[in-house]
Amino acid sequence: MSAPPGWHRQPDGRERYWDGEAWTTQFRDGTVLPVVPETQDAGAGSFDFMAVKTIRGREAKKIGEQQNLGWELVDQTQGTLRTTLNFRRPKPETSISKAWASFRALNPKARLGVVAAAVVVLLLPIIVGIAGSVGGADAGPNAEPSKSPAPTATENSEELATSPVPTPSASPAETYAYEGPPYEIVTVDENVSSADLDQYWVYTSKFDYSKDDFRDQVKMIIADIAHREQTPELIVQVVSDKEIIEAESDATIADFMEEHDPAYFKNVIGPKEETHWVAWYQGGWDPDTAQPSDSADAFEITWIAEKIQGVEKWKPQT
């Protein structure tokens, strides 16, 4: 095959990556949306731009999320483990800018009328307040004061004593004991991927990547969650910076994007993810077929941080 490197559709509907000389083992879902090129007649000043990095195989989901928020895909760059997606959307008009544009479109006489009406609206509450205070003064010293309602019996009575809550009997000691590093489940995304998996976003302290045991520490966290849920078929994202969770979790990404401009994603979140997004475990979903599966290939850890990148087949015991 004589073709430049890139993704090519296969008979089964998926796309496979051709490196320019031979087929690789990389596949992806064929539903990834096409790149939308920049239009020549649109001025760059009328758009906001944003770059988003996502893990290999999650491009279609990420594109769909951004399109639901009004972003348009411009282009994408495929990396070894991550894909950079570049988006744009028209800058929103504020209510003030719309009102000012409408006001400027009026003729001078109509503008004067609008200004006069606005002055009346501003002064009317002041006039009403003055009239009310004068009317209250005319009531005189003989006006009967208002009476407060008499207190009810329940307000004067003592609170009833409540029955003591029975103490539950102690449960038998469990044989399982977690011995890994402390961690916190910050949020859970439900029904992720075609396998409808729950995705756990986990925050923990920063690891020392120079020590070999950090991978075992991460696996203990994942295994503990799998043990509590009694299934290895789930997704666990392990990070050492909570802001990554706010920017990536399905539960928080919309609010986070409203509060931060595209430059923040590029200059702050991107560098954080290269160091603090430690690992992504996915069990019960085959990344090659994009389908639910209980085969050994459907359970793996992707080591994401820049210094530790790689993929490892692994399944926690429950």
C-alpha positions, 0 to 999 in steps of 0.5 A: 500500500502506497499512502501517507501515514494516517487512519484508514477505514477497515471492512468492519467499520473501524479505522486502522493506523498506517504508519507509511510503511506497514499497518500498526496494531492501533485501531479506533472507532470509525464514528470519529467525526471529520475535521472541519477546516477553517472558513476563509471568510470568518475573521479570527477575532469573531471566534474563541479557540480552545485545545483539548487533549484526550486519551487515544480512543476517546476522540469521538466522545470528547468531540461530542461533549464539546459540540454539545457545548457549542464548539466546532472541531477545527483539526486534530493531532494524533499522538502516541497516547493522546490526541489534541483536538482544536475547537472554535466557537463564535464569541457570544454577544452580551445583553449590553452589547445587543442593547447598545447596538439597538439603541445606536440604530435608532434615529436621534428623536427616538433616542431622546425618547428612550433616555426620557423614559429611562429617567422616569423609570429611575425616578418613580421609586423615589417619588413613591417612597417620599409619598409613602413616608408623608402618608405614614406621618399623617397617621398621628400619635393615636394610631393603634400599634399592631399586635404581635400574635400570642405564642402557641403552646408548642413555643412555650413547652419543652421539647419532648425527649426522644427515644435513644437510637439503638446501637447496631451490633458490631459486624464480624471483622473482615479479612480484607484490609486495604494497605495502599496510599490514601485516596479520595473518590471525587466524582463518579461518571455513570454509563461511560462508553458502550459498556455503560461502565461507571468511571471513578475519578480518584485524587491521591498524593503525587507519586515519585515516578523514579521509584518502581513501586509507584505502579503497585501503589496505583494498582492497590487503589484500583483494586480497592475500588474494584473490591468495594464494587465487587467487579473489575468492570469499571473505569478508574482515573487516578490523578494527583491534581483535583483540577484535572478532574474538574476539567475532564469529568463528565459531571463537572466539565460544563461548569468548568468550561464556563468559568475558564477561557480556552487559554487556561486549558492550554496553558494550565490544564494541559501541562498539569495533565502531562505530570499529574494524570497518572493512570487510566484503568478500564475493565470490561471494554475492548479498545480495539473492538470498541465493544463490551468484553470479558476477555483478557484484552478488555482489562488494561491500565494506560500509564498517562503521565509523560515520564511513564507512558505505556499500556499494561494488560492487568485485571484486579482481583475482587 
